[in-house]
Amino acid sequence: MKQLKTIPSIFLVLLLASCAPILPGNDPVVVNAERTTQLAVDTFNLIEKLEYDTYSAFKQADASAAAQVRKFVNNLRHNQAEWLGSARTLTKSYKENRTAENKASLDTALAVLTSATSEANKYIAEIHAKGL
Amino acid sequence: METTALIALISTLVPVANDVIGWIFKAQATLKQNAELTPEQEAALDAEIAKLKTNPEEWQKEQPI
């Protein structure tokens, strides 16, 4: 049971859900962009709420780690509107004009979201590992 | 076993917060998205993002270290 308690939730999703094949007539670039953006919104919400709710207890358990997580999550809070907004703007630009250049710009914005989402998942797992 | 039932089973074994359970279900739905968003879905996503700037929740605001 102790081992089960420490399984990061993200792994449950990875084990149990895989990306669905894209329906014919839909642009994989757009579908992937919209999936990535929605996943980022939800993951950012989760880590921000978790961090907010558990900060006091986390700080008591490990002040240094708590400060590190807070620093990351504050950076998210500060930048998320711009990052997410940029991804949405570039997705719409690409939909209007599906050029290689617009795709490249969109890919750059999505890479920022993917990186932040990945790091957020790491901290979600760290918070859970503390039993919080 | 159906994925939803399996998640429900695991959630009884793994003591995680309700927030995380909700995220798991939402993430699963997102990963299963296989078509471009409808105009209504796009508007909902854009509204959620816009709210971060105009009217964020307390936990979405920067916190003192």
N, CA and C atoms of all chains as a GROMACS GRO file, in nm:
protein
  591
    1MET      N    1   0.085  -0.121   0.000
    1MET     CA    2   0.000   0.000   0.000
    1MET      C    3   0.088   0.125   0.000
    2LYS      N    4   0.204   0.119   0.073
    2LYS     CA    5   0.290   0.235   0.077
    2LYS      C    6   0.342   0.265  -0.063
    3GLN      N    7   0.376   0.154  -0.138
    3GLN     CA    8   0.426   0.175  -0.274
    3GLN      C    9   0.316   0.234  -0.359
    4LEU      N   10   0.192   0.187  -0.343
    4LEU     CA   11   0.081   0.241  -0.421
    4LEU      C   12   0.063   0.389  -0.393
    5LYS      N   13   0.083   0.428  -0.265
    5LYS     CA   14   0.058   0.566  -0.228
    5LYS      C   15   0.153   0.661  -0.302
    6THR      N   16   0.270   0.611  -0.341
    6THR     CA   17   0.367   0.700  -0.401
    6THR      C   18   0.364   0.696  -0.553
    7ILE      N   19   0.273   0.618  -0.612
    7ILE     CA   20   0.267   0.616  -0.758
    7ILE      C   21   0.217   0.751  -0.805
    8PRO      N   22   0.299   0.823  -0.883
    8PRO     CA   23   0.253   0.953  -0.931
    8PRO      C   24   0.128   0.938  -1.017
    9SER      N   25   0.035   1.030  -0.999
    9SER     CA   26  -0.092   1.020  -1.070
    9SER      C   27  -0.075   1.022  -1.220
   10ILE      N   28   0.026   1.096  -1.266
   10ILE     CA   29   0.047   1.107  -1.410
   10ILE      C   30   0.071   0.970  -1.471
   11PHE      N   31   0.136   0.881  -1.398
   11PHE     CA   32   0.162   0.747  -1.451
   11PHE      C   33   0.032   0.668  -1.468
   12LEU      N   34  -0.064   0.696  -1.380
   12LEU     CA   35  -0.192   0.630  -1.394
   12LEU      C   36  -0.256   0.667  -1.527
   13VAL      N   37  -0.247   0.798  -1.559
   13VAL     CA   38  -0.305   0.844  -1.685
   13VAL      C   39  -0.231   0.782  -1.802
   14LEU      N   40  -0.098   0.777  -1.794
   14LEU     CA   41  -0.020   0.722  -1.904
   14LEU      C   42  -0.049   0.574  -1.924
   15LEU      N   43  -0.068   0.503  -1.812
   15LEU     CA   44  -0.096   0.360  -1.821
   15LEU      C   45  -0.235   0.334  -1.878
   16LEU      N   46  -0.326   0.419  -1.839
   16LEU     CA   47  -0.466   0.388  -1.867
   16LEU      C   48  -0.523   0.461  -1.988
   17ALA      N   49  -0.456   0.562  -2.034
   17ALA     CA   50  -0.510   0.639  -2.147
   17ALA      C   51  -0.401   0.667  -2.247
   18SER      N   52  -0.426   0.645  -2.372
   18SER     CA   53  -0.327   0.680  -2.473
   18SER      C   54  -0.394   0.777  -2.569
   19CYS      N   55  -0.313   0.853  -2.644
   19CYS     CA   56  -0.369   0.949  -2.738
   19CYS      C   57  -0.452   0.874  -2.842
   20ALA      N   58  -0.574   0.921  -2.864
   20ALA     CA   59  -0.662   0.856  -2.961
   20ALA      C   60  -0.617   0.890  -3.102
   21PRO      N   61  -0.633   0.795  -3.195
   21PRO     CA   62  -0.600   0.826  -3.335
   21PRO      C   63  -0.691   0.937  -3.385
   22ILE      N   64  -0.635   1.021  -3.469
   22ILE     CA   65  -0.709   1.139  -3.514
   22ILE      C   66  -0.806   1.101  -3.625
   23LEU      N   67  -0.927   1.153  -3.615
   23LEU     CA   68  -1.029   1.122  -3.715
   23LEU      C   69  -0.991   1.182  -3.850
   24PRO      N   70  -1.026   1.112  -3.959
   24PRO     CA   71  -0.998   1.166  -4.093
   24PRO      C   72  -1.060   1.304  -4.110
   25GLY      N   73  -0.989   1.389  -4.182
   25GLY     CA   74  -1.040   1.523  -4.209
   25GLY      C   75  -0.996   1.626  -4.106
   26ASN      N   76  -0.928   1.580  -4.000
   26ASN     CA   77  -0.880   1.671  -3.896
   26ASN      C   78  -0.728   1.684  -3.904
   27ASP      N   79  -0.678   1.804  -3.888
   27ASP     CA   80  -0.535   1.830  -3.897
   27ASP      C   81  -0.466   1.785  -3.768
   28PRO      N   82  -0.375   1.688  -3.775
   28PRO     CA   83  -0.306   1.641  -3.654
   28PRO      C   84  -0.231   1.753  -3.582
   29VAL      N   85  -0.182   1.850  -3.656
   29VAL     CA   86  -0.110   1.961  -3.592
   29VAL      C   87  -0.204   2.038  -3.501
   30VAL      N   88  -0.325   2.065  -3.550
   30VAL     CA   89  -0.423   2.141  -3.472
   30VAL      C   90  -0.471   2.059  -3.352
   31VAL      N   91  -0.504   1.932  -3.376
   31VAL     CA   92  -0.553   1.847  -3.268
   31VAL      C   93  -0.448   1.835  -3.158
   32ASN      N   94  -0.322   1.814  -3.198
   32ASN     CA   95  -0.215   1.802  -3.099
   32ASN      C   96  -0.198   1.933  -3.022
   33ALA      N   97  -0.206   2.046  -3.093
   33ALA     CA   98  -0.191   2.177  -3.029
   33ALA      C   99  -0.301   2.198  -2.925
   34GLU      N  100  -0.422   2.165  -2.963
   34GLU     CA  101  -0.535   2.186  -2.872
   34GLU      C  102  -0.529   2.090  -2.752
   35ARG      N  103  -0.487   1.965  -2.776
   35ARG     CA  104  -0.470   1.870  -2.665
   35ARG      C  105  -0.364   1.921  -2.568
   36THR      N  106  -0.250   1.962  -2.626
   36THR     CA  107  -0.137   2.006  -2.543
   36THR      C  108  -0.176   2.127  -2.460
   37THR      N  109  -0.250   2.219  -2.520
   37THR     CA  110  -0.290   2.340  -2.450
   37THR      C  111  -0.388   2.308  -2.338
   38GLN      N  112  -0.487   2.225  -2.365
   38GLN     CA  113  -0.586   2.189  -2.263
   38GLN      C  114  -0.520   2.113  -2.147
   39LEU      N  115  -0.430   2.021  -2.183
   39LEU     CA  116  -0.360   1.945  -2.080
   39LEU      C  117  -0.275   2.038  -1.992
   40ALA      N  118  -0.214   2.137  -2.057
   40ALA     CA  119  -0.133   2.234  -1.982
   40ALA      C  120  -0.222   2.314  -1.886
   41VAL      N  121  -0.336   2.362  -1.934
   41VAL     CA  122  -0.428   2.439  -1.848
   41VAL      C  123  -0.465   2.356  -1.725
   42ASP      N  124  -0.504   2.232  -1.748
   42ASP     CA  125  -0.550   2.147  -1.638
   42ASP      C  126  -0.437   2.112  -1.542
   43THR      N  127  -0.318   2.084  -1.597
   43THR     CA  128  -0.204   2.048  -1.512
   43THR      C  129  -0.158   2.168  -1.430
   44PHE      N  130  -0.155   2.286  -1.493
   44PHE     CA  131  -0.116   2.407  -1.421
   44PHE      C  132  -0.215   2.433  -1.307
   45ASN      N  133  -0.346   2.418  -1.336
   45ASN     CA  134  -0.446   2.438  -1.232
   45ASN      C  135  -0.423   2.342  -1.115
   46LEU      N  136  -0.392   2.217  -1.148
   46LEU     CA  137  -0.374   2.117  -1.044
   46LEU      C  138  -0.254   2.149  -0.956
   47ILE      N  139  -0.138   2.177  -1.016
   47ILE     CA  140  -0.018   2.200  -0.936
   47ILE      C  141  -0.034   2.328  -0.854
   48GLU      N  142  -0.101   2.430  -0.912
   48GLU     CA  143  -0.119   2.556  -0.839
   48GLU      C  144  -0.209   2.536  -0.718
   49LYS      N  145  -0.316   2.460  -0.736
   49LYS     CA  146  -0.408   2.435  -0.625
   49LYS      C  147  -0.342   2.346  -0.519
   50LEU      N  148  -0.276   2.240  -0.566
   50LEU     CA  149  -0.206   2.149  -0.474
   50LEU      C  150  -0.102   2.223  -0.393
   51GLU      N  151  -0.022   2.304  -0.462
   51GLU     CA  152   0.085   2.378  -0.395
   51GLU      C  153   0.027   2.474  -0.294
   52TYR      N  154  -0.081   2.543  -0.331
   52TYR     CA  155  -0.147   2.640  -0.243
   52TYR      C  156  -0.202   2.572  -0.118
   53ASP      N  157  -0.267   2.456  -0.139
   53ASP     CA  158  -0.333   2.385  -0.029
   53ASP      C  159  -0.233   2.318   0.066
   54THR      N  160  -0.116   2.276   0.013
   54THR     CA  161  -0.024   2.195   0.094
   54THR      C  162   0.102   2.270   0.139
   55TYR      N  163   0.115   2.396   0.102
   55TYR     CA  164   0.239   2.468   0.127
   55TYR      C  165   0.281   2.467   0.274
   56SER      N  166   0.189   2.497   0.363
   56SER     CA  167   0.224   2.504   0.507
   56SER      C  168   0.278   2.371   0.557
   57ALA      N  169   0.205   2.264   0.525
   57ALA     CA  170   0.248   2.131   0.569
   57ALA      C  171   0.380   2.092   0.503
   58PHE      N  172   0.392   2.124   0.376
   58PHE     CA  173   0.512   2.090   0.300
   58PHE      C  174   0.633   2.165   0.360
   59LYS      N  175   0.610   2.290   0.394
   59LYS     CA  176   0.718   2.374   0.450
   59LYS      C  177   0.766   2.316   0.584
   60GLN      N  178   0.669   2.264   0.662
   60GLN     CA  179   0.707   2.203   0.790
   60GLN      C  180   0.788   2.076   0.768
   61ALA      N  181   0.749   2.000   0.664
   61ALA     CA  182   0.816   1.873   0.636
   61ALA      C  183   0.953   1.895   0.573
   62ASP      N  184   0.961   1.992   0.483
   62ASP     CA  185   1.086   2.013   0.408
   62ASP      C  186   1.085   2.156   0.354
   63ALA      N  187   1.135   2.249   0.430
   63ALA     CA  188   1.128   2.392   0.394
   63ALA      C  189   1.198   2.422   0.262
   64SER      N  190   1.312   2.359   0.241
   64SER     CA  191   1.389   2.384   0.120
   64SER      C  192   1.314   2.338  -0.004
   65ALA      N  193   1.260   2.216   0.003
   65ALA     CA  194   1.185   2.161  -0.111
   65ALA      C  195   1.060   2.243  -0.136
   66ALA      N  196   0.992   2.283  -0.028
   66ALA     CA  197   0.869   2.362  -0.042
   66ALA      C  198   0.898   2.495  -0.112
   67ALA      N  199   1.009   2.557  -0.076
   67ALA     CA  200   1.046   2.684  -0.138
   67ALA      C  201   1.076   2.666  -0.286
   68GLN      N  202   1.139   2.554  -0.319
   68GLN     CA  203   1.173   2.525  -0.458
   68GLN      C  204   1.046   2.506  -0.541
   69VAL      N  205   0.951   2.432  -0.486
   69VAL     CA  206   0.825   2.409  -0.557
   69VAL      C  207   0.748   2.540  -0.571
   70ARG      N  208   0.746   2.619  -0.463
   70ARG     CA  209   0.674   2.747  -0.468
   70ARG      C  210   0.735   2.838  -0.575
   71LYS      N  211   0.866   2.838  -0.585
   71LYS     CA  212   0.935   2.921  -0.685
   71LYS      C  213   0.890   2.881  -0.826
   72PHE      N  214   0.888   2.750  -0.851
   72PHE     CA  215   0.846   2.701  -0.982
   72PHE      C  216   0.700   2.739  -1.009
   73VAL      N  217   0.613   2.712  -0.910
   73VAL     CA  218   0.470   2.736  -0.931
   73VAL      C  219   0.441   2.885  -0.944
   74ASN      N  220   0.513   2.968  -0.870
   74ASN     CA  221   0.495   3.114  -0.886
   74ASN      C  222   0.535   3.158  -1.026
   75ASN      N  223   0.639   3.098  -1.079
   75ASN     CA  224   0.682   3.129  -1.217
   75ASN      C  225   0.571   3.091  -1.315
   76LEU      N  226   0.508   2.976  -1.288
   76LEU     CA  227   0.393   2.934  -1.369
   76LEU      C  228   0.281   3.036  -1.360
   77ARG      N  229   0.247   3.073  -1.235
   77ARG     CA  230   0.138   3.168  -1.212
   77ARG      C  231   0.164   3.299  -1.287
   78HIS      N  232   0.290   3.340  -1.287
   78HIS     CA  233   0.327   3.467  -1.349
   78HIS      C  234   0.320   3.460  -1.501
   79ASN      N  235   0.360   3.347  -1.559
   79ASN     CA  236   0.375   3.337  -1.705
   79ASN      C  237   0.265   3.261  -1.778
   80GLN      N  238   0.181   3.187  -1.705
   80GLN     CA  239   0.090   3.095  -1.773
   80GLN      C  240  -0.005   3.163  -1.870
   81ALA      N  241  -0.057   3.281  -1.834
   81ALA     CA  242  -0.152   3.348  -1.923
   81ALA      C  243  -0.085   3.378  -2.057
   82GLU      N  244   0.041   3.424  -2.049
   82GLU     CA  245   0.113   3.458  -2.173
   82GLU      C  246   0.144   3.332  -2.253
   83TRP      N  247   0.194   3.228  -2.187
   83TRP     CA  248   0.229   3.105  -2.258
   83TRP      C  249   0.107   3.041  -2.323
   84LEU      N  250  -0.001   3.030  -2.246
   84LEU     CA  251  -0.122   2.965  -2.298
   84LEU      C  252  -0.185   3.051  -2.407
   85GLY      N  253  -0.188   3.183  -2.382
   85GLY     CA  254  -0.245   3.274  -2.481
   85GLY      C  255  -0.168   3.268  -2.612
   86SER      N  256  -0.037   3.261  -2.602
   86SER     CA  257   0.048   3.253  -2.720
   86SER      C  258   0.019   3.125  -2.798
   87ALA      N  259   0.007   3.014  -2.727
   87ALA     CA  260  -0.023   2.886  -2.794
   87ALA      C  261  -0.157   2.894  -2.866
   88ARG      N  262  -0.255   2.956  -2.805
   88ARG     CA  263  -0.388   2.966  -2.868
   88ARG      C  264  -0.382   3.057  -2.990
   89THR      N  265  -0.314   3.172  -2.977
   89THR     CA  266  -0.302   3.266  -3.089
   89THR      C  267  -0.233   3.200  -3.207
   90LEU      N  268  -0.126   3.128  -3.179
   90LEU     CA  269  -0.050   3.063  -3.286
   90LEU      C  270  -0.125   2.946  -3.346
   91THR      N  271  -0.206   2.878  -3.264
   91THR     CA  272  -0.291   2.771  -3.318
   91THR      C  273  -0.390   2.829  -3.419
   92LYS      N  274  -0.451   2.941  -3.382
   92LYS     CA  275  -0.548   3.004  -3.472
   92LYS      C  276  -0.479   3.057  -3.598
   93SER      N  277  -0.360   3.112  -3.583
   93SER     CA  278  -0.286   3.161  -3.700
   93SER      C  279  -0.257   3.045  -3.795
   94TYR      N  280  -0.216   2.934  -3.737
   94TYR     CA  281  -0.186   2.816  -3.820
   94TYR      C  282  -0.313   2.766  -3.890
   95LYS      N  283  -0.424   2.765  -3.819
   95LYS     CA  284  -0.550   2.718  -3.880
   95LYS      C  285  -0.588   2.805  -3.999
   96GLU      N  286  -0.560   2.936  -3.988
   96GLU     CA  287  -0.596   3.027  -4.097
   96GLU      C  288  -0.500   3.014  -4.214
   97ASN      N  289  -0.374   2.983  -4.182
   97ASN     CA  290  -0.273   2.977  -4.287
   97ASN      C  291  -0.171   2.869  -4.251
   98ARG      N  292  -0.194   2.750  -4.305
   98ARG     CA  293  -0.117   2.633  -4.264
   98ARG      C  294   0.018   2.623  -4.335
   99THR      N  295   0.104   2.716  -4.302
   99THR     CA  296   0.238   2.719  -4.360
   99THR      C  297   0.338   2.653  -4.266
  100ALA      N  298   0.454   2.619  -4.323
  100ALA     CA  299   0.560   2.558  -4.242
  100ALA      C  300   0.609   2.656  -4.135
  101GLU      N  301   0.609   2.784  -4.173
  101GLU     CA  302   0.655   2.888  -4.079
  101GLU      C  303   0.561   2.899  -3.960
  102ASN      N  304   0.430   2.900  -3.987
  102ASN     CA  305   0.333   2.908  -3.878
  102ASN      C  306   0.337   2.784  -3.792
  103LYS      N  307   0.361   2.670  -3.852
  103LYS     CA  308   0.372   2.546  -3.776
  103LYS      C  309   0.494   2.552  -3.683
  104ALA      N  310   0.604   2.604  -3.735
  104ALA     CA  311   0.727   2.613  -3.655
  104ALA      C  312   0.705   2.704  -3.534
  105SER      N  313   0.637   2.816  -3.556
  105SER     CA  314   0.609   2.908  -3.445
  105SER      C  315   0.520   2.841  -3.342
  106LEU      N  316   0.418   2.770  -3.391
  106LEU     CA  317   0.328   2.698  -3.302
  106LEU      C  318   0.404   2.591  -3.223
  107ASP      N  319   0.491   2.518  -3.290
  107ASP     CA  320   0.569   2.413  -3.224
  107ASP      C  321   0.653   2.471  -3.111
  108THR      N  322   0.708   2.589  -3.132
  108THR     CA  323   0.790   2.653  -3.028
  108THR      C  324   0.705   2.684  -2.905
  109ALA      N  325   0.586   2.738  -2.928
  109ALA     CA  326   0.495   2.771  -2.817
  109ALA      C  327   0.452   2.644  -2.743
  110LEU      N  328   0.427   2.538  -2.818
  110LEU     CA  329   0.385   2.412  -2.756
  110LEU      C  330   0.499   2.348  -2.676
  111ALA      N  331   0.621   2.368  -2.724
  111ALA     CA  332   0.736   2.312  -2.651
  111ALA      C  333   0.748   2.377  -2.513
  112VAL      N  334   0.716   2.506  -2.506
  112VAL     CA  335   0.718   2.575  -2.375
  112VAL      C  336   0.615   2.512  -2.282
  113LEU      N  337   0.494   2.491  -2.335
  113LEU     CA  338   0.388   2.430  -2.254
  113LEU      C  339   0.423   2.288  -2.212
  114THR      N  340   0.477   2.211  -2.305
  114THR     CA  341   0.511   2.071  -2.276
  114THR      C  342   0.617   2.063  -2.168
  115SER      N  343   0.716   2.150  -2.178
  115SER     CA  344   0.823   2.152  -2.078
  115SER      C  345   0.768   2.189  -1.941
  116ALA      N  346   0.683   2.291  -1.935
  116ALA     CA  347   0.626   2.334  -1.808
  116ALA      C  348   0.534   2.227  -1.750
  117THR      N  349   0.457   2.161  -1.837
  117THR     CA  350   0.366   2.055  -1.793
  117THR      C  351   0.446   1.939  -1.734
  118SER      N  352   0.554   1.905  -1.803
  118SER     CA  353   0.637   1.794  -1.758
  118SER      C  354   0.698   1.824  -1.620
  119GLU      N  355   0.746   1.946  -1.602
  119GLU     CA  356   0.805   1.982  -1.473
  119GLU      C  357   0.697   1.990  -1.365
  120ALA      N  358   0.579   2.037  -1.401
  120ALA     CA  359   0.468   2.042  -1.305
  120ALA      C  360   0.434   1.902  -1.257
  121ASN      N  361   0.432   1.806  -1.349
  121ASN     CA  362   0.403   1.667  -1.312
  121ASN      C  363   0.507   1.613  -1.214
  122LYS      N  364   0.631   1.654  -1.235
  122LYS     CA  365   0.739   1.611  -1.144
  122LYS      C  366   0.712   1.662  -1.003
  123TYR      N  367   0.669   1.787  -0.993
  123TYR     CA  368   0.642   1.845  -0.861
  123TYR      C  369   0.515   1.791  -0.800
  124ILE      N  370   0.417   1.756  -0.882
  124ILE     CA  371   0.295   1.692  -0.831
  124ILE      C  372   0.334   1.560  -0.764
  125ALA      N  373   0.420   1.485  -0.830
  125ALA     CA  374   0.467   1.358  -0.775
  125ALA      C  375   0.544   1.382  -0.645
  126GLU      N  376   0.624   1.489  -0.642
  126GLU     CA  377   0.704   1.518  -0.522
  126GLU      C  378   0.614   1.551  -0.404
  127ILE      N  379   0.508   1.628  -0.429
  127ILE     CA  380   0.414   1.663  -0.322
  127ILE      C  381   0.346   1.536  -0.269
  128HIS      N  382   0.305   1.449  -0.362
  128HIS     CA  383   0.241   1.324  -0.320
  128HIS      C  384   0.337   1.234  -0.244
  129ALA      N  385   0.464   1.236  -0.284
  129ALA     CA  386   0.563   1.150  -0.218
  129ALA      C  387   0.581   1.189  -0.072
  130LYS      N  388   0.550   1.315  -0.041
  130LYS     CA  389   0.560   1.362   0.098
  130LYS      C  390   0.436   1.322   0.178
  131GLY      N  391   0.339   1.257   0.108
  131GLY     CA  392   0.217   1.217   0.176
  131GLY      C  393   0.121   1.332   0.200
  132LEU      N  394   0.135   1.437   0.118
  132LEU     CA  395   0.050   1.557   0.137
  132LEU      C  396  -0.074   1.552   0.048
  133MET      N  397  -1.072  -0.474  -1.840
  133MET     CA  398  -1.164  -0.390  -1.759
  133MET      C  399  -1.172  -0.251  -1.821
  134GLU      N  400  -1.290  -0.193  -1.829
  134GLU     CA  401  -1.305  -0.061  -1.888
  134GLU      C  402  -1.220   0.040  -1.812
  135THR      N  403  -1.161   0.131  -1.889
  135THR     CA  404  -1.067   0.227  -1.830
  135THR      C  405  -1.128   0.304  -1.715
  136THR      N  406  -1.250   0.352  -1.732
  136THR     CA  407  -1.314   0.435  -1.628
  136THR      C  408  -1.330   0.354  -1.500
  137ALA      N  409  -1.372   0.229  -1.514
  137ALA     CA  410  -1.391   0.144  -1.397
  137ALA      C  411  -1.257   0.117  -1.329
  138LEU      N  412  -1.153   0.102  -1.412
  138LEU     CA  413  -1.020   0.074  -1.356
  138LEU      C  414  -0.970   0.194  -1.278
  139ILE      N  415  -0.992   0.314  -1.333
  139ILE     CA  416  -0.951   0.435  -1.261
  139ILE      C  417  -1.027   0.444  -1.129
  140ALA      N  418  -1.156   0.413  -1.132
  140ALA     CA  419  -1.237   0.420  -1.010
  140ALA      C  420  -1.183   0.322  -0.906
  141LEU      N  421  -1.144   0.204  -0.953
  141LEU     CA  422  -1.090   0.102  -0.861
  141LEU      C  423  -0.959   0.150  -0.800
  142ILE      N  424  -0.871   0.201  -0.886
  142ILE     CA  425  -0.740   0.245  -0.838
  142ILE      C  426  -0.756   0.361  -0.741
  143SER      N  427  -0.853   0.449  -0.769
  143SER     CA  428  -0.871   0.566  -0.683
  143SER      C  429  -0.914   0.525  -0.542
  144THR      N  430  -0.972   0.404  -0.528
  144THR     CA  431  -1.007   0.359  -0.392
  144THR      C  432  -0.886   0.301  -0.322
  145LEU      N  433  -0.787   0.258  -0.400
  145LEU     CA  434  -0.668   0.198  -0.340
  145LEU      C  435  -0.562   0.305  -0.310
  146VAL      N  436  -0.556   0.405  -0.394
  146VAL     CA  437  -0.454   0.508  -0.381
  146VAL      C  438  -0.518   0.632  -0.319
  147PRO      N  439  -0.478   0.666  -0.200
  147PRO     CA  440  -0.540   0.782  -0.135
  147PRO      C  441  -0.492   0.914  -0.196
  148VAL      N  442  -0.558   0.957  -0.299
  148VAL     CA  443  -0.522   1.085  -0.361
  148VAL      C  444  -0.636   1.183  -0.340
  149ALA      N  445  -0.599   1.312  -0.350
  149ALA     CA  446  -0.699   1.415  -0.328
  149ALA      C  447  -0.801   1.416  -0.441
  150ASN      N  448  -0.920   1.468  -0.413
  150ASN     CA  449  -1.024   1.479  -0.514
  150ASN      C  450  -0.977   1.559  -0.634
  151ASP      N  451  -0.894   1.662  -0.610
  151ASP     CA  452  -0.843   1.744  -0.721
  151ASP      C  453  -0.769   1.658  -0.822
  152VAL      N  454  -0.688   1.564  -0.770
  152VAL     CA  455  -0.608   1.480  -0.859
  152VAL      C  456  -0.698   1.384  -0.936
  153ILE      N  457  -0.798   1.329  -0.868
  153ILE     CA  458  -0.891   1.238  -0.936
  153ILE      C  459  -0.960   1.312  -1.050
  154GLY      N  460  -1.005   1.432  -1.022
  154GLY     CA  461  -1.070   1.513  -1.126
  154GLY      C  462  -0.976   1.538  -1.242
  155TRP      N  463  -0.848   1.566  -1.210
  155TRP     CA  464  -0.749   1.590  -1.315
  155TRP      C  465  -0.729   1.465  -1.401
  156ILE      N  466  -0.726   1.349  -1.336
  156ILE     CA  467  -0.705   1.225  -1.409
  156ILE      C  468  -0.816   1.205  -1.512
  157PHE      N  469  -0.940   1.224  -1.470
  157PHE     CA  470  -1.052   1.205  -1.563
  157PHE      C  471  -1.047   1.308  -1.676
  158LYS      N  472  -1.013   1.434  -1.641
  158LYS     CA  473  -1.009   1.538  -1.743
  158LYS      C  474  -0.894   1.513  -1.842
  159ALA      N  475  -0.780   1.472  -1.788
  159ALA     CA  476  -0.664   1.444  -1.874
  159ALA      C  477  -0.693   1.327  -1.967
  160GLN      N  478  -0.763   1.226  -1.913
  160GLN     CA  479  -0.798   1.112  -1.996
  160GLN      C  480  -0.886   1.156  -2.113
  161ALA      N  481  -0.985   1.241  -2.084
  161ALA     CA  482  -1.074   1.291  -2.188
  161ALA      C  483  -0.997   1.372  -2.291
  162THR      N  484  -0.902   1.454  -2.245
  162THR     CA  485  -0.822   1.536  -2.336
  162THR      C  486  -0.738   1.449  -2.428
  163LEU      N  487  -0.678   1.346  -2.371
  163LEU     CA  488  -0.593   1.259  -2.451
  163LEU      C  489  -0.674   1.181  -2.555
  164LYS      N  490  -0.802   1.160  -2.526
  164LYS     CA  491  -0.888   1.087  -2.620
  164LYS      C  492  -0.948   1.179  -2.727
  165GLN      N  493  -0.924   1.310  -2.713
  165GLN     CA  494  -0.975   1.403  -2.814
  165GLN      C  495  -0.911   1.367  -2.948
  166ASN      N  496  -0.995   1.344  -3.049
  166ASN     CA  497  -0.943   1.297  -3.177
  166ASN      C  498  -0.986   1.383  -3.295
  167ALA      N  499  -1.036   1.502  -3.263
  167ALA     CA  500  -1.077   1.594  -3.370
  167ALA      C  501  -1.049   1.736  -3.323
  168GLU      N  502  -1.047   1.827  -3.417
  168GLU     CA  503  -1.027   1.968  -3.381
  168GLU      C  504  -1.145   2.013  -3.294
  169LEU      N  505  -1.117   2.108  -3.204
  169LEU     CA  506  -1.222   2.156  -3.115
  169LEU      C  507  -1.333   2.226  -3.194
  170THR      N  508  -1.454   2.213  -3.144
  170THR     CA  509  -1.566   2.287  -3.203
  170THR      C  510  -1.551   2.434  -3.163
  171PRO      N  511  -1.620   2.524  -3.232
  171PRO     CA  512  -1.613   2.666  -3.193
  171PRO      C  513  -1.651   2.687  -3.046
  172GLU      N  514  -1.748   2.612  -2.997
  172GLU     CA  515  -1.790   2.626  -2.858
  172GLU      C  516  -1.679   2.580  -2.762
  173GLN      N  517  -1.613   2.469  -2.796
  173GLN     CA  518  -1.504   2.419  -2.713
  173GLN      C  519  -1.387   2.515  -2.713
  174GLU      N  520  -1.359   2.573  -2.831
  174GLU     CA  521  -1.252   2.672  -2.840
  174GLU      C  522  -1.283   2.792  -2.752
  175ALA      N  523  -1.408   2.839  -2.759
  175ALA     CA  524  -1.447   2.955  -2.680
  175ALA      C  525  -1.432   2.926  -2.530
  176ALA      N  526  -1.466   2.805  -2.489
  176ALA     CA  527  -1.454   2.766  -2.348
  176ALA      C  528  -1.308   2.767  -2.304
  177LEU      N  529  -1.221   2.712  -2.388
  177LEU     CA  530  -1.078   2.707  -2.356
  177LEU      C  531  -1.022   2.849  -2.350
  178ASP      N  532  -1.059   2.932  -2.448
  178ASP     CA  533  -1.010   3.070  -2.450
  178ASP      C  534  -1.059   3.148  -2.330
  179ALA      N  535  -1.182   3.123  -2.288
  179ALA     CA  536  -1.238   3.193  -2.172
  179ALA      C  537  -1.163   3.154  -2.046
  180GLU      N  538  -1.129   3.025  -2.036
  180GLU     CA  539  -1.055   2.976  -1.919
  180GLU      C  540  -0.919   3.043  -1.910
  181ILE      N  541  -0.855   3.059  -2.025
  181ILE     CA  542  -0.722   3.122  -2.029
  181ILE      C  543  -0.733   3.272  -2.001
  182ALA      N  544  -0.834   3.337  -2.057
  182ALA     CA  545  -0.852   3.482  -2.036
  182ALA      C  546  -0.877   3.513  -1.889
  183LYS      N  547  -0.946   3.422  -1.821
  183LYS     CA  548  -0.980   3.442  -1.679
  183LYS      C  549  -0.853   3.447  -1.593
  184LEU      N  550  -0.747   3.384  -1.641
  184LEU     CA  551  -0.621   3.384  -1.566
  184LEU      C  552  -0.569   3.527  -1.552
  185LYS      N  553  -0.598   3.609  -1.654
  185LYS     CA  554  -0.551   3.748  -1.652
  185LYS      C  555  -0.650   3.838  -1.580
  186THR      N  556  -0.778   3.818  -1.612
  186THR     CA  557  -0.878   3.915  -1.566
  186THR      C  558  -0.930   3.886  -1.426
  187ASN      N  559  -0.944   3.758  -1.390
  187ASN     CA  560  -1.006   3.724  -1.262
  187ASN      C  561  -0.955   3.590  -1.209
  188PRO      N  562  -0.824   3.583  -1.180
  188PRO     CA  563  -0.768   3.455  -1.134
  188PRO      C  564  -0.820   3.417  -0.996
  189GLU      N  565  -0.825   3.287  -0.969
  189GLU     CA  566  -0.857   3.238  -0.834
  189GLU      C  567  -0.737   3.271  -0.743
  190GLU      N  568  -0.759   3.269  -0.613
  190GLU     CA  569  -0.653   3.302  -0.518
  190GLU      C  570  -0.530   3.213  -0.539
  191TRP      N  571  -0.554   3.083  -0.562
  191TRP     CA  572  -0.441   2.990  -0.577
  191TRP      C  573  -0.371   3.002  -0.712
  192GLN      N  574  -0.429   3.082  -0.802
  192GLN     CA  575  -0.366   3.107  -0.931
  192GLN      C  576  -0.279   3.233  -0.927
  193LYS      N  577  -0.279   3.302  -0.812
  193LYS     CA  578  -0.200   3.424  -0.797
  193LYS      C  579  -0.066   3.390  -0.732
  194GLU      N  580   0.035   3.471  -0.760
  194GLU     CA  581   0.166   3.449  -0.700
  194GLU      C  582   0.158   3.457  -0.548
  195GLN      N  583   0.231   3.367  -0.483
  195GLN     CA  584   0.224   3.354  -0.337
  195GLN      C  585   0.359   3.391  -0.274
  196PRO      N  586   0.359   3.440  -0.151
  196PRO     CA  587   0.486   3.473  -0.083
  196PRO      C  588   0.561   3.346  -0.045
  197ILE      N  589   0.691   3.352  -0.055
  197ILE     CA  590   0.772   3.235  -0.018
  197ILE      C  591   0.810   3.247   0.130
   0.00000   0.00000   0.00000
